[in-house]
Amino acid sequence: MPNTIRLHRVLATRPEKVYRAFLEADALAKWLPPNGFVCTVHHLEPKVGGTFKMSFRNFTTGKSHAFGGEYVELVR
């Protein structure tokens, strides 16, 4: 699929916390960005058919990239 980004993370926590981290803007902004970037969540509607929009900003250069998408499935 074009324009797809895959991130790999190893999270030493319970699956319930990982699931919640995808549903709460503050949590998502804290753990999702790669090292050296900060995240701003502009919109988060975590339900099937809901949408999200966020941006990553390089902390050193100040350059940012906005992206978004749609939730197609939520599995607890």
FIMI-557385 format. One record per atom (N, C-alpha, C, O): residue in one letter; atom name; x, y, z. Coordinates in steps of 0.2 Angstrom, whole numbers. Example, Ala and Ser with C-alpha at 12.3 -4.5 7.8 and 13.67 -1.06 7.14 Angstrom:
// FIMI-557385
{aa->A at->N u->66 v->-28 w->39}
{aa->A at->CA u->62 v->-22 w->39}
{aa->A at->C u->66 v->-16 w->39}
{aa->A at->O u->71 v->-17 w->42}
{aa->S at->N u->64 v->-11 w->35}
{aa->S at->CA u->68 v->-5 w->36}
{aa->S at->C u->64 v->0 w->39}
{aa->S at->O u->67 v->6 w->40}
END
This chain:
// FIMI-557385
{aa->M at->N u->4 v->-6 w->0}
{aa->M at->CA u->0 v->0 w->0}
{aa->M at->C u->4 v->6 w->0}
{aa->M at->O u->9 v->7 w->4}
{aa->P at->N u->3 v->11 w->-5}
{aa->P at->CA u->8 v->17 w->-5}
{aa->P at->C u->6 v->21 w->1}
{aa->P at->O u->1 v->21 w->4}
{aa->N at->N u->11 v->25 w->3}
{aa->N at->CA u->10 v->30 w->9}
{aa->N at->C u->9 v->26 w->15}
{aa->N at->O u->5 v->29 w->20}
{aa->T at->N u->12 v->21 w->16}
{aa->T at->CA u->11 v->17 w->23}
{aa->T at->C u->17 v->17 w->27}
{aa->T at->O u->23 v->16 w->24}
{aa->I at->N u->17 v->19 w->33}
{aa->I at->CA u->23 v->19 w->37}
{aa->I at->C u->22 v->13 w->43}
{aa->I at->O u->16 v->13 w->46}
{aa->R at->N u->27 v->9 w->44}
{aa->R at->CA u->26 v->4 w->49}
{aa->R at->C u->31 v->6 w->54}
{aa->R at->O u->37 v->7 w->53}
{aa->L at->N u->29 v->6 w->60}
{aa->L at->CA u->33 v->7 w->66}
{aa->L at->C u->34 v->1 w->70}
{aa->L at->O u->29 v->-3 w->71}
{aa->H at->N u->40 v->0 w->73}
{aa->H at->CA u->41 v->-6 w->77}
{aa->H at->C u->42 v->-4 w->84}
{aa->H at->O u->47 v->0 w->85}
{aa->R at->N u->39 v->-6 w->89}
{aa->R at->CA u->40 v->-4 w->96}
{aa->R at->C u->40 v->-10 w->100}
{aa->R at->O u->36 v->-15 w->99}
{aa->V at->N u->44 v->-11 w->105}
{aa->V at->CA u->44 v->-16 w->110}
{aa->V at->C u->41 v->-13 w->117}
{aa->V at->O u->45 v->-8 w->119}
{aa->L at->N u->35 v->-14 w->119}
{aa->L at->CA u->32 v->-11 w->125}
{aa->L at->C u->32 v->-16 w->130}
{aa->L at->O u->28 v->-21 w->130}
{aa->A at->N u->35 v->-15 w->136}
{aa->A at->CA u->35 v->-19 w->142}
{aa->A at->C u->29 v->-17 w->146}
{aa->A at->O u->30 v->-14 w->152}
{aa->T at->N u->23 v->-19 w->144}
{aa->T at->CA u->18 v->-18 w->148}
{aa->T at->C u->12 v->-23 w->146}
{aa->T at->O u->13 v->-27 w->142}
{aa->R at->N u->6 v->-22 w->149}
{aa->R at->CA u->1 v->-26 w->148}
{aa->R at->C u->-3 v->-24 w->142}
{aa->R at->O u->-3 v->-18 w->140}
{aa->P at->N u->-6 v->-29 w->138}
{aa->P at->CA u->-9 v->-27 w->132}
{aa->P at->C u->-15 v->-22 w->133}
{aa->P at->O u->-16 v->-18 w->128}
{aa->E at->N u->-18 v->-22 w->139}
{aa->E at->CA u->-24 v->-17 w->140}
{aa->E at->C u->-21 v->-10 w->140}
{aa->E at->O u->-24 v->-6 w->137}
{aa->K at->N u->-15 v->-9 w->142}
{aa->K at->CA u->-12 v->-2 w->142}
{aa->K at->C u->-10 v->0 w->135}
{aa->K at->O u->-11 v->6 w->133}
{aa->V at->N u->-8 v->-5 w->131}
{aa->V at->CA u->-6 v->-3 w->124}
{aa->V at->C u->-12 v->-1 w->120}
{aa->V at->O u->-12 v->4 w->117}
{aa->Y at->N u->-17 v->-5 w->121}
{aa->Y at->CA u->-24 v->-4 w->118}
{aa->Y at->C u->-26 v->3 w->120}
{aa->Y at->O u->-28 v->7 w->115}
{aa->R at->N u->-26 v->5 w->126}
{aa->R at->CA u->-28 v->12 w->129}
{aa->R at->C u->-24 v->17 w->126}
{aa->R at->O u->-26 v->23 w->125}
{aa->A at->N u->-17 v->16 w->125}
{aa->A at->CA u->-12 v->21 w->122}
{aa->A at->C u->-14 v->23 w->115}
{aa->A at->O u->-12 v->28 w->113}
{aa->F at->N u->-18 v->18 w->112}
{aa->F at->CA u->-20 v->20 w->105}
{aa->F at->C u->-26 v->24 w->105}
{aa->F at->O u->-28 v->27 w->100}
{aa->L at->N u->-30 v->25 w->111}
{aa->L at->CA u->-36 v->28 w->111}
{aa->L at->C u->-36 v->35 w->114}
{aa->L at->O u->-41 v->38 w->114}
{aa->E at->N u->-31 v->36 w->118}
{aa->E at->CA u->-30 v->42 w->122}
{aa->E at->C u->-25 v->47 w->119}
{aa->E at->O u->-19 v->45 w->118}
{aa->A at->N u->-27 v->53 w->117}
{aa->A at->CA u->-22 v->57 w->113}
{aa->A at->C u->-16 v->59 w->117}
{aa->A at->O u->-10 v->59 w->114}
{aa->D at->N u->-16 v->60 w->123}
{aa->D at->CA u->-10 v->62 w->127}
{aa->D at->C u->-5 v->56 w->127}
{aa->D at->O u->1 v->57 w->127}
{aa->A at->N u->-8 v->50 w->128}
{aa->A at->CA u->-4 v->44 w->128}
{aa->A at->C u->0 v->42 w->122}
{aa->A at->O u->6 v->41 w->121}
{aa->L at->N u->-4 v->43 w->116}
{aa->L at->CA u->-2 v->42 w->110}
{aa->L at->C u->4 v->47 w->108}
{aa->L at->O u->9 v->45 w->105}
{aa->A at->N u->3 v->53 w->110}
{aa->A at->CA u->8 v->58 w->108}
{aa->A at->C u->15 v->57 w->112}
{aa->A at->O u->20 v->59 w->110}
{aa->K at->N u->14 v->53 w->118}
{aa->K at->CA u->20 v->52 w->122}
{aa->K at->C u->24 v->46 w->119}
{aa->K at->O u->30 v->47 w->119}
{aa->W at->N u->21 v->41 w->117}
{aa->W at->CA u->25 v->35 w->115}
{aa->W at->C u->26 v->34 w->108}
{aa->W at->O u->31 v->30 w->106}
{aa->L at->N u->22 v->37 w->103}
{aa->L at->CA u->22 v->35 w->96}
{aa->L at->C u->28 v->38 w->92}
{aa->L at->O u->30 v->35 w->88}
{aa->P at->N u->30 v->45 w->94}
{aa->P at->CA u->35 v->47 w->89}
{aa->P at->C u->41 v->44 w->90}
{aa->P at->O u->43 v->42 w->95}
{aa->P at->N u->45 v->44 w->84}
{aa->P at->CA u->52 v->41 w->85}
{aa->P at->C u->56 v->46 w->89}
{aa->P at->O u->55 v->51 w->90}
{aa->N at->N u->62 v->43 w->91}
{aa->N at->CA u->67 v->47 w->95}
{aa->N at->C u->69 v->53 w->91}
{aa->N at->O u->70 v->53 w->86}
{aa->G at->N u->69 v->59 w->95}
{aa->G at->CA u->71 v->65 w->92}
{aa->G at->C u->65 v->69 w->90}
{aa->G at->O u->66 v->75 w->87}
{aa->F at->N u->59 v->66 w->90}
{aa->F at->CA u->53 v->70 w->88}
{aa->F at->C u->48 v->71 w->93}
{aa->F at->O u->48 v->67 w->98}
{aa->V at->N u->44 v->76 w->93}
{aa->V at->CA u->38 v->77 w->97}
{aa->V at->C u->32 v->76 w->93}
{aa->V at->O u->32 v->77 w->87}
{aa->C at->N u->26 v->74 w->96}
{aa->C at->CA u->20 v->73 w->93}
{aa->C at->C u->14 v->78 w->95}
{aa->C at->O u->14 v->79 w->101}
{aa->T at->N u->10 v->80 w->91}
{aa->T at->CA u->4 v->84 w->92}
{aa->T at->C u->-1 v->80 w->89}
{aa->T at->O u->-2 v->79 w->83}
{aa->V at->N u->-6 v->79 w->93}
{aa->V at->CA u->-12 v->75 w->91}
{aa->V at->C u->-18 v->81 w->90}
{aa->V at->O u->-20 v->84 w->95}
{aa->H at->N u->-19 v->82 w->84}
{aa->H at->CA u->-24 v->87 w->82}
{aa->H at->C u->-31 v->85 w->82}
{aa->H at->O u->-36 v->89 w->84}
{aa->H at->N u->-33 v->79 w->81}
{aa->H at->CA u->-39 v->76 w->81}
{aa->H at->C u->-39 v->68 w->82}
{aa->H at->O u->-35 v->65 w->79}
{aa->L at->N u->-43 v->66 w->86}
{aa->L at->CA u->-43 v->59 w->88}
{aa->L at->C u->-50 v->56 w->90}
{aa->L at->O u->-53 v->58 w->95}
{aa->E at->N u->-53 v->52 w->85}
{aa->E at->CA u->-60 v->50 w->86}
{aa->E at->C u->-59 v->42 w->86}
{aa->E at->O u->-61 v->39 w->81}
{aa->P at->N u->-57 v->39 w->91}
{aa->P at->CA u->-55 v->32 w->91}
{aa->P at->C u->-62 v->27 w->91}
{aa->P at->O u->-64 v->24 w->96}
{aa->K at->N u->-65 v->26 w->85}
{aa->K at->CA u->-70 v->22 w->84}
{aa->K at->C u->-70 v->20 w->77}
{aa->K at->O u->-67 v->23 w->73}
{aa->V at->N u->-73 v->14 w->75}
{aa->V at->CA u->-73 v->12 w->69}
{aa->V at->C u->-76 v->17 w->64}
{aa->V at->O u->-82 v->19 w->66}
{aa->G at->N u->-73 v->19 w->59}
{aa->G at->CA u->-75 v->25 w->55}
{aa->G at->C u->-73 v->31 w->57}
{aa->G at->O u->-73 v->36 w->54}
{aa->G at->N u->-70 v->32 w->63}
{aa->G at->CA u->-68 v->38 w->66}
{aa->G at->C u->-61 v->40 w->63}
{aa->G at->O u->-58 v->36 w->60}
{aa->T at->N u->-59 v->46 w->63}
{aa->T at->CA u->-53 v->48 w->60}
{aa->T at->C u->-48 v->51 w->65}
{aa->T at->O u->-50 v->52 w->71}
{aa->F at->N u->-42 v->52 w->63}
{aa->F at->CA u->-36 v->55 w->67}
{aa->F at->C u->-32 v->59 w->63}
{aa->F at->O u->-31 v->58 w->57}
{aa->K at->N u->-29 v->64 w->66}
{aa->K at->CA u->-24 v->68 w->63}
{aa->K at->C u->-19 v->70 w->68}
{aa->K at->O u->-21 v->73 w->73}
{aa->M at->N u->-13 v->70 w->66}
{aa->M at->CA u->-7 v->72 w->71}
{aa->M at->C u->-1 v->74 w->67}
{aa->M at->O u->-1 v->73 w->61}
{aa->S at->N u->4 v->76 w->70}
{aa->S at->CA u->10 v->78 w->67}
{aa->S at->C u->16 v->77 w->71}
{aa->S at->O u->15 v->77 w->77}
{aa->F at->N u->21 v->75 w->68}
{aa->F at->CA u->28 v->74 w->71}
{aa->F at->C u->32 v->80 w->69}
{aa->F at->O u->32 v->82 w->64}
{aa->R at->N u->36 v->83 w->74}
{aa->R at->CA u->40 v->88 w->73}
{aa->R at->C u->47 v->86 w->76}
{aa->R at->O u->48 v->83 w->81}
{aa->N at->N u->52 v->87 w->71}
{aa->N at->CA u->59 v->86 w->73}
{aa->N at->C u->61 v->91 w->78}
{aa->N at->O u->61 v->97 w->77}
{aa->F at->N u->63 v->88 w->84}
{aa->F at->CA u->65 v->93 w->90}
{aa->F at->C u->71 v->97 w->88}
{aa->F at->O u->71 v->103 w->90}
{aa->T at->N u->75 v->95 w->84}
{aa->T at->CA u->81 v->98 w->82}
{aa->T at->C u->80 v->103 w->77}
{aa->T at->O u->83 v->109 w->77}
{aa->T at->N u->77 v->101 w->71}
{aa->T at->CA u->77 v->106 w->65}
{aa->T at->C u->70 v->110 w->65}
{aa->T at->O u->70 v->115 w->62}
{aa->G at->N u->65 v->107 w->69}
{aa->G at->CA u->59 v->111 w->69}
{aa->G at->C u->54 v->109 w->63}
{aa->G at->O u->49 v->111 w->63}
{aa->K at->N u->57 v->105 w->59}
{aa->K at->CA u->53 v->103 w->53}
{aa->K at->C u->47 v->98 w->55}
{aa->K at->O u->49 v->94 w->60}
{aa->S at->N u->41 v->98 w->52}
{aa->S at->CA u->36 v->94 w->54}
{aa->S at->C u->33 v->91 w->48}
{aa->S at->O u->33 v->93 w->43}
{aa->H at->N u->29 v->85 w->50}
{aa->H at->CA u->25 v->82 w->45}
{aa->H at->C u->19 v->80 w->48}
{aa->H at->O u->18 v->76 w->53}
{aa->A at->N u->13 v->82 w->45}
{aa->A at->CA u->6 v->80 w->47}
{aa->A at->C u->4 v->74 w->43}
{aa->A at->O u->5 v->73 w->37}
{aa->F at->N u->0 v->70 w->47}
{aa->F at->CA u->-3 v->64 w->43}
{aa->F at->C u->-9 v->62 w->47}
{aa->F at->O u->-11 v->65 w->53}
{aa->G at->N u->-13 v->58 w->44}
{aa->G at->CA u->-20 v->56 w->47}
{aa->G at->C u->-22 v->50 w->44}
{aa->G at->O u->-19 v->47 w->40}
{aa->G at->N u->-28 v->47 w->47}
{aa->G at->CA u->-31 v->41 w->44}
{aa->G at->C u->-38 v->40 w->47}
{aa->G at->O u->-40 v->44 w->50}
{aa->E at->N u->-40 v->34 w->46}
{aa->E at->CA u->-46 v->32 w->48}
{aa->E at->C u->-46 v->25 w->52}
{aa->E at->O u->-42 v->21 w->50}
{aa->Y at->N u->-49 v->24 w->57}
{aa->Y at->CA u->-49 v->18 w->61}
{aa->Y at->C u->-54 v->13 w->57}
{aa->Y at->O u->-60 v->15 w->56}
{aa->V at->N u->-51 v->8 w->55}
{aa->V at->CA u->-55 v->3 w->51}
{aa->V at->C u->-57 v->-3 w->55}
{aa->V at->O u->-62 v->-6 w->54}
{aa->E at->N u->-53 v->-4 w->61}
{aa->E at->CA u->-55 v->-9 w->66}
{aa->E at->C u->-52 v->-8 w->72}
{aa->E at->O u->-46 v->-5 w->73}
{aa->L at->N u->-55 v->-9 w->78}
{aa->L at->CA u->-53 v->-9 w->84}
{aa->L at->C u->-54 v->-15 w->88}
{aa->L at->O u->-60 v->-18 w->89}
{aa->V at->N u->-48 v->-19 w->90}
{aa->V at->CA u->-49 v->-25 w->93}
{aa->V at->C u->-46 v->-25 w->100}
{aa->V at->O u->-40 v->-23 w->100}
{aa->R at->N u->-49 v->-26 w->105}
{aa->R at->CA u->-47 v->-25 w->112}
{aa->R at->C u->-42 v->-30 w->113}
{aa->R at->O u->-39 v->-31 w->119}
END
